[in-house]
């Protein structure tokens, strides 16, 4: 197993261990301890003369390294790691990290000093941060001089989208918004969706920066089959360094067979990504429903409508109930013919049924009510399919 894979595997294990601990099990006076875990808003300072052994993990907490040492935990153990995981803040003024500094994608890690170099390449003072813009962890050696003049060199692993701030003399750490949008690939394929049916996806906006992100608009352009169906009104402000995204629901309802496409456009004050676009695609399909299923659906709709009072028998005296039952018997007869494969006879039976609820005076309709038009349409659709 490579060093990178071994290290990242242990990061996952450490995250699980952090979740399982209670806050009472971790003291903020950490000097001399092994395998220190800080989380849940805790803070600690590793100053001159303070030594931590093994792995030091900071998750949703803060640590200041100012002259202390993070060193080996013993034979056979991971030695001298500082892991700044999601939601953590780590300030490094001086001291020693014996093995590696691992930075998670929402951690704020700042090294204060000068003469910074990455793998031996000097960095200009205009470089305020080192960012991993790839989809894989990035490994390099960061070296330089601390503010007290002491030299340092530490292997660094940056998770995808993670960054490390360079605190040059008299230059404050960078404070700027950093937009992050999911779906992560900035595209979403809804796949095949039956015409008239719907499916949704969440477009989520996060701010992984150190200043408020101002989102001026979230709009959608393209085929009318796509729409933003839920989400806050823009403009809106997203606080920095938050693990909670702002959700926008996008719905795809194809109204015809064929491919459709649209783009969600997000405009913000992110300096290098002022416009983020999420590409959407999907295909409307027509699902052929067999006649046997269609006639079952017609019977079910008939029964539900009659029970709900939206389909009523029509005629003088006690004939309404008889006519309602007679119409249902005719539909059942058509069902028997369809199940027997006698489609031509079934079509003739369905034609008689349609004439008894078409609103024409002669022959007199057997039923009335709000459900009649839908029921009649279902019957006519089935007749058309039997004829094709």
C-alpha positions, 0 to 999 in steps of 0.5 A, spaced: 500 500 500 502 506 498 504 512 503 498 516 500 493 510 500 495 508 507 495 515 510 488 517 507 485 510 510 487 512 517 484 519 516 477 515 515 478 511 521 480 517 525 474 520 523 470 514 525 473 514 532 472 522 533 464 521 531 464 515 537 467 520 542 464 524 547 466 531 549 468 529 556 473 524 554 477 530 551 481 535 555 483 541 552 490 541 556 493 536 551 500 537 552 504 530 553 498 526 551 498 521 545 493 521 539 489 527 541 482 528 538 479 535 538 472 537 536 466 540 537 468 547 538 474 545 543 481 549 542 488 548 544 495 551 544 501 547 543 506 551 545 514 551 547 515 545 551 509 542 549 509 535 546 504 531 542 505 524 540 502 520 534 496 523 531 493 529 532 486 530 529 482 537 529 475 536 527 470 542 527 475 545 533 481 549 533 489 548 534 495 553 535 502 550 534 506 555 537 513 552 538 511 545 540 512 538 537 507 533 534 512 527 534 512 519 533 507 515 538 511 509 538 514 503 534 509 500 529 504 507 529 503 512 525 508 518 527 507 525 528 501 527 524 497 533 524 490 532 521 486 538 520 479 535 518 473 538 516 470 545 519 477 545 523 482 552 524 489 551 525 494 556 526 502 554 525 506 560 528 512 555 529 514 548 532 515 541 529 510 536 525 515 530 524 511 527 519 505 530 515 500 535 515 493 533 512 488 538 510 481 537 509 477 540 504 473 545 509 479 546 514 482 553 515 490 552 515 494 558 516 502 557 516 505 564 518 512 566 516 516 567 510 520 565 504 515 559 503 517 554 497 513 548 494 517 542 493 523 547 493 520 552 488 520 559 492 513 562 492 512 570 491 509 574 496 503 575 492 501 567 493 496 567 499 494 560 498 496 553 495 489 550 493 488 543 490 483 544 484 484 537 482 479 531 484 485 527 487 489 528 494 495 533 492 502 531 496 508 536 496 513 539 501 512 546 504 518 549 507 520 556 509 522 560 515 517 561 521 516 568 524 521 567 529 526 565 524 526 558 525 526 554 518 521 548 517 519 543 512 513 539 512 510 534 507 503 536 506 497 532 503 491 537 501 484 533 499 480 535 493 478 543 494 482 544 500 487 549 501 493 552 505 494 559 507 500 563 507 501 568 512 506 572 510 509 578 514 504 583 515 499 580 510 493 577 513 490 570 511 486 571 505 479 572 506 474 571 500 468 567 499 469 560 495 463 557 492 462 550 491 456 547 487 453 540 487 452 535 483 460 535 484 461 534 476 456 540 475 452 536 470 446 531 472 443 526 467 435 525 469 435 519 464 429 516 461 423 519 464 416 517 462 412 523 459 408 527 464 412 524 470 417 528 474 423 527 477 428 532 481 435 533 483 438 538 488 443 543 486 446 545 492 451 551 493 456 551 499 461 557 501 468 554 503 471 560 503 473 565 509 468 571 507 460 571 506 458 569 499 453 573 495 449 569 490 445 575 486 441 570 482 440 562 480 436 561 474 435 556 469 435 556 461 433 551 456 427 547 455 421 548 458 421 541 461 426 543 466 424 548 472 427 550 479 421 548 483 423 550 490 429 554 494 430 561 497 429 567 493 435 570 490 439 575 492 442 571 498 448 571 502 451 564 504 456 564 511 463 562 510 466 555 512 459 552 513 458 545 512 450 546 510 449 548 503 443 552 500 438 547 496 435 548 490 430 543 487 430 542 480 424 538 476 424 535 470 417 533 467 418 531 459 411 533 455 413 530 449 418 524 447 425 526 446 431 529 449 431 535 453 437 540 456 437 546 460 443 549 464 442 552 471 446 558 472 449 561 479 452 568 479 455 570 485 461 574 487 466 569 487 472 572 484 474 566 480 468 563 479 463 568 478 458 564 474 457 557 475 453 552 470 450 546 472 448 542 465 442 538 465 439 533 461 434 528 460 430 524 455 422 523 455 419 517 453 412 514 451 411 507 455 407 503 451 401 500 456 398 493 454 391 493 453 390 488 459 393 494 463 389 499 460 382 496 461 384 494 468 386 502 469 379 504 466 375 499 471 379 502 477 378 509 475 371 507 474 370 504 481 374 510 485 370 515 481 363 512 483 365 511 490 368 518 491 361 521 488 365 524 481 361 519 477 354 518 477 348 514 474 344 518 470 336 517 468 329 517 471 326 514 477 331 508 480 334 508 473 341 512 475 344 506 479 342 501 474 345 505 468 351 506 472 352 498 474 350 496 466 356 501 464 361 497 469 358 491 466 359 493 459 367 495 461 368 488 464 365 485 458 370 489 454 375 486 459 374 479 458 374 480 450 381 483 451 384 478 455 381 473 450 385 476 444 378 478 441 381 486 440 376 487 434 370 485 438 373 489 444 373 495 440 366 495 438 364 494 445 368 500 447 365 504 442 358 503 445 361 504 452 364 511 449 357 513 446 354 512 453 358 518 456 360 522 450 355 528 452 351 527 446 343 527 447 342 520 443 343 515 445 342 518 452 348 518 457 348 513 462 353 517 467 354 524 469 360 527 473 366 530 473 370 524 472 366 522 465 371 526 461 377 523 464 374 516 463 371 517 456 378 519 454 381 513 457 376 509 453 378 512 447 385 512 448 384 504 449 380 504 442 386 507 438 391 502 441 387 496 439 386 499 432 393 500 431 
